[in-house]
Amino acid sequence: MANIEVKDLLEAGVHFGHLTRKWNPNMSPYIYMERNGIHVINLYKTVAKLDEANEALKKIAASGRKILFVATKKQAKDIVADKVSKVNMPYITERWPGGMLTNFVTIRKAVKKMAAIDRMKKDGTFNTLSKKERLQVDRLRAKLEKNLGSIADMTRLPGAIFIVDTMREHIAVKEAQKLNIPIFAMVDTNSDPRPIDYVIPANDDAGKSIEAILTEVTSAVAEGLADRKNEKQEEKEAESKAEAPAKAAPAKKEEKPAVEEKAAPVAKEEPAAKEVAKEEPKADKADDLTKVEGAGPKAAEALVAAGIDSFAKLAKADPEKIKEILTEASSRMAHLDPTSWPKQAQLAADGKWDELKEWQDNAKGGVE
């Protein structure tokens, strides 16, 4: 999938590792050789691992989940901000805020505070403050913008995290591990690759190396977003085609009297016809399962196909069975976590919509 070749990585200096005395022995499978006291990274393995990571990132982006990019070192800041902003993904290029993932609810409050200041400026409330208060509010807004501005649109935990230099961002790695968030990272010869789910062995100190890897990674994310957009467009077209026969359906009702007239002389068949007429209204329409937080149109369609077509049935279903149904329907839904779906479905089945909405609003600050 990656368009980059070993030659391109070589020119970007991706193969340069750290001094041999600073190496991490766990990186030995990715080291090609030692030269002049410096380890040289095996670029063939870099290309293979980059392909693997890009494929996974593409699927996550296509599923509609966010990917958080983290790079606070000087030589990576501008590159990450430039590349990642083009694919509309959140990123951290200043100091990593402690508890960014594990205490996400508090981080969201800080982002909401920033939005509240913006509203104050729009409705004129800001101008009623004293000069000193306005200065304090402006300083607070600037500080929040610097640290959290890039994650203002991230309303829930990301589907994955991409890190440049795991040694420097060790806190981010630990937080992602604690929440079972997939970790993608550029790993140099002095770093430990064991906590990383998708290792990309590469030089994480040179600007050219970082740019080469980030270019490929963001291209894969862009492809995933494009696939998602096309999928939604196809769904809309399918819905519009389905509506056309539905509009023509009422015209068929005019033919029923003719059929009834023919059937009228047969007296014995009337009770059976009445029974059929009674049975038809009993057929309930499938509930809108997309009202369950985390269940999209595709997931709802898979559940209905499996016989789970109502909130009551979903409430009694086993989360592991739901996960199995979703995975069999499409590998793109393998990341979904249906643990809370039966609980939400039970609230919906009982008609407790206010409680369901309150639960979902609270859940948006936690794991998706």
C-alpha positions in Angstrom: 0.0 0.0 0.0 2.9 2.3 0.8 4.1 4.2 -2.3 7.5 4.9 -0.7 10.5 2.7 -1.6 13.7 1.7 0.3 15.6 4.2 -1.9 13.4 7.1 -0.8 13.8 6.1 2.9 17.5 5.9 2.4 17.7 9.4 1.0 15.6 10.8 3.9 18.0 9.2 6.4 15.4 6.9 8.0 18.1 4.2 8.4 20.2 6.2 10.9 19.9 4.8 14.5 21.5 5.9 17.7 25.0 5.1 19.1 25.5 1.4 19.8 26.0 2.0 23.5 22.5 3.7 23.7 20.6 0.9 22.0 17.7 -1.1 23.4 18.3 -4.9 22.9 14.6 -5.4 22.0 15.2 -3.4 18.8 17.7 -6.0 17.5 15.2 -7.6 15.0 15.0 -4.3 13.2 18.8 -3.5 13.1 20.6 -4.3 9.9 24.2 -3.6 11.0 26.6 -1.4 13.0 28.8 1.2 11.3 31.2 3.7 13.0 29.6 3.1 16.3 26.1 3.7 15.0 23.3 1.2 14.4 21.8 1.1 11.0 18.0 0.2 10.7 16.8 -2.4 8.3 14.8 -0.4 5.8 13.2 -3.4 4.2 11.5 -4.1 7.6 10.6 -0.5 7.9 8.7 -0.6 4.6 6.9 -3.8 5.6 5.9 -2.4 9.0 4.9 0.9 7.4 2.6 -1.1 5.0 1.0 -2.9 8.0 0.5 0.3 10.0 -1.0 2.2 7.0 -3.5 -0.6 6.4 -4.7 -0.5 10.0 -4.8 3.3 10.1 -6.8 3.3 6.9 -9.4 1.0 8.4 -9.7 3.1 11.6 -10.1 6.3 9.6 -12.8 4.6 7.4 -14.7 3.6 10.5 -15.1 7.3 11.4 -12.9 7.3 14.5 -10.2 9.9 15.2 -6.4 9.2 15.3 -4.5 11.4 17.7 -0.9 12.3 16.6 1.6 13.2 19.3 5.0 14.9 18.7 6.3 17.5 21.1 10.0 17.5 20.0 11.2 20.6 18.3 12.1 19.0 14.9 8.7 17.2 14.6 6.2 19.9 15.8 5.8 21.9 12.6 5.8 18.7 10.3 3.1 17.0 12.3 0.9 20.2 12.6 1.2 20.7 8.8 0.6 17.1 7.7 -2.1 16.2 10.2 -4.2 19.3 9.9 -4.7 18.5 6.2 -6.5 15.3 7.1 -8.5 17.0 9.9 -7.1 14.8 12.7 -6.3 16.0 16.3 -2.7 16.4 17.3 -0.6 17.4 20.3 2.6 19.4 19.5 3.1 21.2 22.8 3.5 19.7 26.3 1.5 16.4 26.8 -1.2 17.3 29.2 -1.1 14.7 32.0 -4.3 12.7 32.0 -5.1 13.7 28.4 -6.6 10.2 27.9 -7.1 8.7 31.3 -8.8 11.9 32.6 -10.4 12.9 29.3 -13.6 14.3 30.9 -11.5 17.1 32.6 -9.7 17.9 29.4 -13.1 18.3 27.7 -14.1 20.8 30.4 -11.0 22.9 29.5 -12.0 22.8 25.8 -15.6 23.8 26.7 -14.2 26.7 28.7 -12.3 27.9 25.6 -15.6 27.7 23.7 -17.4 29.7 26.4 -14.8 32.5 26.1 -15.4 32.6 22.4 -19.2 32.9 23.0 -18.5 35.8 25.5 -16.7 37.7 22.8 -19.5 37.1 20.3 -22.4 38.1 22.5 -20.7 41.2 23.9 -20.3 39.9 27.5 -16.6 40.2 27.2 -16.8 44.0 26.7 -18.6 44.4 30.0 -15.5 43.1 31.9 -12.9 45.4 33.4 -9.6 45.9 31.5 -7.7 43.6 34.0 -10.3 40.8 33.7 -10.3 41.0 29.9 -6.5 40.7 29.9 -6.7 37.6 32.2 -9.4 36.0 30.0 -7.3 36.7 26.9 -4.2 35.1 28.5 -6.2 32.1 29.5 -7.7 31.7 26.0 -4.3 31.9 24.4 -2.9 29.3 26.8 -5.8 26.9 26.2 -5.5 27.4 22.4 -1.8 26.6 22.5 -2.2 23.4 24.5 -5.6 22.2 23.4 -6.6 24.0 20.3 -5.9 21.1 18.0 -8.1 18.7 19.9 -11.1 21.1 20.2 -13.2 18.8 17.8 -12.2 15.6 19.6 -15.4 14.8 21.6 -14.4 11.4 22.7 -11.3 9.2 23.1 -9.4 8.5 19.8 -9.6 5.2 18.0 -5.7 5.1 17.8 -2.7 7.2 18.8 0.4 7.9 16.6 3.6 8.8 18.4 6.9 10.2 17.2 9.6 9.2 19.7 8.2 6.9 22.4 11.0 7.7 24.8 9.9 11.3 25.0 6.2 10.6 25.0 6.3 7.7 27.5 3.4 9.1 29.5 1.2 9.1 26.4 2.2 5.5 25.7 1.3 4.4 29.3 -2.1 6.2 29.1 -3.0 4.6 25.8 -1.9 1.2 27.2 -4.1 1.6 30.2 -7.2 2.3 28.0 -6.3 -0.4 25.3 -6.0 2.2 22.6 -3.9 0.9 19.6 -0.5 2.6 19.6 1.3 3.4 16.3 4.8 4.8 16.6 8.1 5.7 15.0 10.6 3.7 17.1 14.3 4.4 17.1 17.1 2.0 18.1 17.2 3.5 21.7 13.5 2.8 22.3 11.5 -0.2 23.6 9.1 -1.6 20.9 7.3 -4.0 23.2 4.5 -1.6 24.3 3.8 -0.5 20.8 1.1 -2.3 18.7 2.4 -1.1 15.3 6.1 -0.5 15.3 7.7 1.6 12.5 11.5 1.3 12.9 12.8 4.6 11.8 15.0 7.6 12.7 12.8 9.8 14.9 15.3 12.7 15.3 15.8 13.9 11.7 13.2 16.2 10.2 13.5 14.6 6.7 12.9 11.1 8.2 9.9 12.2 10.2 8.4 14.0 7.2 8.9 10.9 5.0 7.0 8.6 7.4 4.3 11.2 8.2 3.6 11.8 4.5 2.9 8.1 4.0 0.9 7.7 7.2 -1.4 10.8 6.5 -1.9 9.6 2.9 -3.3 6.3 4.3 -5.6 8.2 6.7 -6.8 10.4 3.8 -7.6 7.2 1.8 -9.6 5.8 4.7 -11.6 9.1 4.9 -12.2 9.0 1.2 -13.5 5.4 1.4 -15.9 6.5 4.2 -17.2 9.4 2.2 -17.8 7.1 -0.8 -19.5 4.5 1.4 -21.9 7.1 2.8 -22.7 8.4 -0.7 -23.5 4.9 -1.9 -25.8 4.4 1.1 -27.7 7.6 0.2 -28.0 6.5 -3.4 -29.3 3.1 -2.3 -31.9 4.8 0.0 -33.1 7.1 -2.8 -33.6 4.1 -5.1 -35.5 2.2 -2.4 -37.8 5.2 -2.0 -38.9 5.2 -5.6 -40.7 1.7 -5.5 -42.2 2.7 -2.2 -44.0 5.7 -3.8 -45.4 3.5 -6.5 -46.7 0.9 -4.0 -50.1 2.6 -3.2 -51.2 2.2 -6.8 -51.4 -1.6 -6.3 -54.3 -1.2 -3.7 -56.7 -0.5 -6.6 -56.3 -4.0 -7.9 -57.5 -5.6 -4.6 -61.2 -5.3 -5.1 -61.0 -7.3 -8.3 -59.2 -10.1 -6.5 -61.8 -10.0 -3.7 -64.7 -10.2 -6.1 -63.3 -13.5 -7.5 -62.7 -14.9 -4.1 -66.2 -13.9 -2.8 -68.1 -17.0 -4.2 -65.8 -19.3 -2.2 -67.3 -19.0 1.3 -64.9 -21.4 2.9 -61.8 -19.4 2.1 -63.2 -16.2 3.8 -62.1 -17.2 7.4 -58.6 -17.9 6.2 -58.4 -14.5 4.4 -59.6 -12.8 7.6 -56.9 -14.6 9.6 -54.2 -13.3 7.2 -55.6 -9.8 7.4 -55.4 -10.0 11.2 -51.9 -11.3 11.2 -50.5 -8.5 8.9 -51.0 -5.6 11.4 -49.1 -7.7 14.1 -45.8 -7.6 12.1 -43.9 -4.9 14.0 -41.4 -2.7 12.2 -37.7 -3.1 13.3 -36.6 -0.6 15.9 -34.1 2.1 15.0 -31.1 0.5 16.6 -28.9 3.4 15.5 -30.2 5.3 18.6 -27.9 3.1 20.6 -24.6 5.0 21.1 -21.9 3.4 19.0 -24.2 1.5 16.6 -24.1 3.0 13.1 -26.4 2.1 10.1 -24.1 -0.8 9.0 -24.1 -2.2 12.5 -27.8 -1.9 12.8 -28.3 -3.6 9.5 -26.1 -6.5 10.5 -28.0 -7.0 13.8 -31.4 -6.9 12.0 -30.1 -9.5 9.5 -29.1 -11.7 12.4 -32.6 -11.5 13.9 -31.9 -8.8 16.5 -34.4 -6.3 15.2 -35.7 -4.7 18.3 -34.5 -2.9 21.5 -36.0 -5.8 23.6 -34.0 -8.4 21.7 -30.8 -6.3 21.8 -31.2 -5.9 25.6 -31.1 -9.7 26.0 -28.3 -10.3 23.6 -24.8 -11.2 24.8 -22.1 -8.6 23.9 -19.7 -11.3 22.7 -22.4 -12.6 20.4 -23.1 -9.1 19.1 -19.3 -8.6 18.5 -19.2 -11.9 16.6 -22.2 -10.8 14.4 -20.6 -7.5 13.6 -17.2 -9.0 12.8 -18.8 -11.6 10.5 -20.8 -8.9 8.7 -17.7 -6.7 8.0 -14.1 -6.6 9.2 -14.5 -2.8 9.4 -16.8 -3.2 12.4 -14.4 -5.4 14.3 -13.3 -2.4 16.3 -16.8 -1.7 17.7 -17.3 -2.3 21.4 -20.9 -3.4 22.1 -20.5 -3.9 25.8 -22.9 -1.1 26.7 -25.4 -1.8 23.9 -27.8 -4.2 25.9 -28.0 -1.6 28.8 -28.8 1.2 26.3 -31.3 -1.0 24.5 -33.1 -1.9 27.8 -33.5 1.8 28.5 -34.9 2.3 25.0 -37.2 -0.7 25.3 -38.6 0.7 28.6 -39.2 4.1 27.0 -36.7 5.8 29.3 -35.4 8.1 26.6 -34.3 10.9 28.9 -32.2 8.5 31.0 -30.7 7.1 27.8 -29.8 10.5 26.5 -28.2 11.4 29.9 -26.2 8.2 29.9 -25.0 8.8 26.4 -24.0 12.4 27.1 -21.9 11.2 30.1 -20.4 8.3 28.0 -19.2 10.7 25.4 -16.5 11.8 27.8 -15.2 8.2 28.1 -14.3 5.3 25.9 -16.2 5.1 22.6 
